[in-house]
Every structure is written in C-alpha cells, then in structure tokens.
Amino acid sequence: MTQNKILIGGQALRELGSDRYTNDIDYLVNDSKNTNAFITSEEVDLINANGNKFFAEIFKLEEGNEIATPQSLLELKAYSFVQHCQNFNWTKVDSTEYDIKFLVRKFNLNSIKIANKYMSSGELSEVQKLINSVKF
C-alpha cells in the first residue's frame, strides 16, 4: 500500500480549529493494489482514490500534503453530505453539515469546484444552499 496518506475527515478539521469531537481517523490514500473505495481497520479508515474518479481528483491535488487543504476538505464534505443524504444517515448528515459550515465560515469558502461534477443539479443546489446559509 502507498505510504502517502493525507489526513481528511474530522481529525483534519480539528487540526484546523473545529470543535466537533470525533474519535476516528480518516486518510485519503491511493492504493494501486486495491480497488475498494474504503479500507477500514480498527485504528483508521482509509478512503482509496484508486478506482474512484472523485477521490482520485482530490488525491492528485493534495498528493504530498500531510493534511488536506480547507478547499479539498470542503469538496470531500460536500460529496459525503450527498452520499449520507442518499443513504438516509441523518446523524452523519448533521455532522457533515456542521463541518461544511465550519469550513465556509473559518476559511471564507463559497463554492465547490470538483465535487459538483459528481452530483446532480438538485444535489448541487442543496449543497450550495447550505454553503450560502452560513452567516459571518
């Protein structure tokens, strides 16, 4: 497996100043020997860029970084927001919404530039409404 791991998820947001607690650790990797999108263990969750075009785009942008940039974290959170909505996982939807609002407010981000290619116009509209709802 590749040694290049990029910290994403809740722990990455905590590194950037978020106060939302999470005890899991998520990394974005590009494991060329594995095409599973998610590789889990007891210690960490690995999100694999190999075989997933969206994750591959983010990995290419962030390769070499120890932690993903705020814009890439927003992209990942927008993508996961849509996925959690589709799966009716409302607890995850709520925490993802909190993370999106934190990133928008703290880093003055106002749009997604990659994840939008991987969602319908309705999904994109919902994500953009969420982004636009943030008060500074």
C-alpha positions in Angstrom: 0.0 0.0 0.0 1.1 3.5 -0.6 2.8 5.4 2.2 1.3 8.7 1.1 -1.6 9.3 3.4 -3.5 12.6 3.5 -5.4 13.3 6.7 -9.0 14.1 6.0 -12.3 14.0 7.9 -13.0 15.1 11.5 -9.4 14.9 12.7 -8.2 17.1 9.8 -10.9 19.6 10.8 -9.8 19.5 14.4 -6.3 20.3 13.3 -7.8 23.4 11.5 -9.6 24.5 14.7 -13.0 22.7 14.6 -14.5 21.9 18.0 -16.5 18.9 16.8 -15.4 15.8 18.5 -14.6 12.6 16.6 -12.5 9.6 17.6 -12.0 8.1 14.2 -9.1 8.9 11.9 -9.6 9.1 8.1 -6.9 9.2 5.5 -7.1 9.6 1.7 -4.7 7.1 0.0 -4.1 5.8 -3.5 -3.6 2.1 -3.0 -2.8 0.8 -6.5 -3.2 -2.8 -5.3 -6.7 -2.4 -4.1 -9.8 -1.0 -5.8 -12.0 -0.9 -2.8 -13.2 2.6 -2.1 -13.0 2.1 1.7 -10.4 0.2 3.6 -11.1 0.0 7.3 -9.2 -1.2 10.3 -9.6 -0.8 14.0 -7.3 2.2 14.1 -8.0 4.2 10.9 -10.3 4.4 7.9 -8.6 4.7 4.5 -10.5 6.3 1.6 -8.9 4.9 -1.5 -8.5 7.1 -4.6 -7.8 4.1 -6.8 -11.0 3.2 -8.7 -12.9 6.3 -7.7 -12.7 9.4 -10.0 -13.7 11.9 -7.4 -11.3 10.7 -4.7 -8.6 10.4 -7.4 -9.0 14.1 -8.3 -8.7 15.2 -4.7 -5.7 12.9 -4.1 -3.9 14.4 -7.1 -4.5 17.9 -5.8 -3.3 17.0 -2.3 -0.6 14.5 -3.0 2.4 15.2 -0.8 0.4 17.1 1.8 0.1 15.6 5.3 -3.4 17.2 5.7 -5.9 18.2 3.1 -6.4 21.9 2.4 -9.6 23.5 3.5 -11.0 23.6 -0.1 -10.4 19.9 -0.6 -12.0 19.2 2.8 -15.0 21.2 1.7 -15.1 19.1 -1.6 -14.9 15.9 0.4 -17.6 17.0 2.9 -19.9 18.1 0.1 -19.5 14.8 -1.6 -20.1 12.9 1.7 -23.1 15.1 2.6 -24.8 13.9 -0.6 -23.9 10.3 0.0 -25.2 10.4 3.6 -28.5 12.0 2.4 -28.9 9.3 -0.2 -28.4 6.6 2.5 -30.7 8.3 5.0 -27.9 8.5 7.5 -29.2 11.7 9.2 -26.7 11.6 12.1 -23.9 11.7 9.5 -25.7 14.4 7.5 -25.9 16.6 10.6 -22.2 16.3 11.4 -21.2 16.8 7.8 -23.4 19.9 7.7 -21.6 21.2 10.8 -18.2 20.6 9.1 -19.2 22.3 5.9 -20.4 25.4 7.9 -17.1 25.4 9.9 -15.0 25.3 6.7 -17.1 28.0 4.9 -17.0 30.4 7.9 -13.4 29.9 9.0 -11.8 29.9 5.5 -14.3 32.1 3.7 -15.0 29.4 1.1 -18.1 29.9 -1.0 -18.3 27.1 -3.6 -17.2 23.6 -4.5 -15.2 23.1 -7.7 -14.7 19.4 -8.0 -17.5 17.6 -6.2 -20.1 19.4 -8.3 -19.1 17.2 -11.2 -20.2 14.1 -9.3 -23.6 15.2 -8.2 -26.9 16.0 -9.9 -28.1 19.6 -10.3 -30.5 19.1 -7.4 -27.8 17.8 -5.1 -25.5 20.6 -6.0 -28.3 23.1 -5.4 -28.8 21.7 -1.8 -25.1 21.9 -1.1 -24.9 25.4 -2.4 -27.9 26.4 -0.3 -26.1 25.0 2.7 -22.9 27.0 1.9 -24.9 30.1 1.3 -26.7 29.7 4.6 -23.5 30.4 6.6 -23.5 33.8 8.4 -20.2 35.5 9.1 
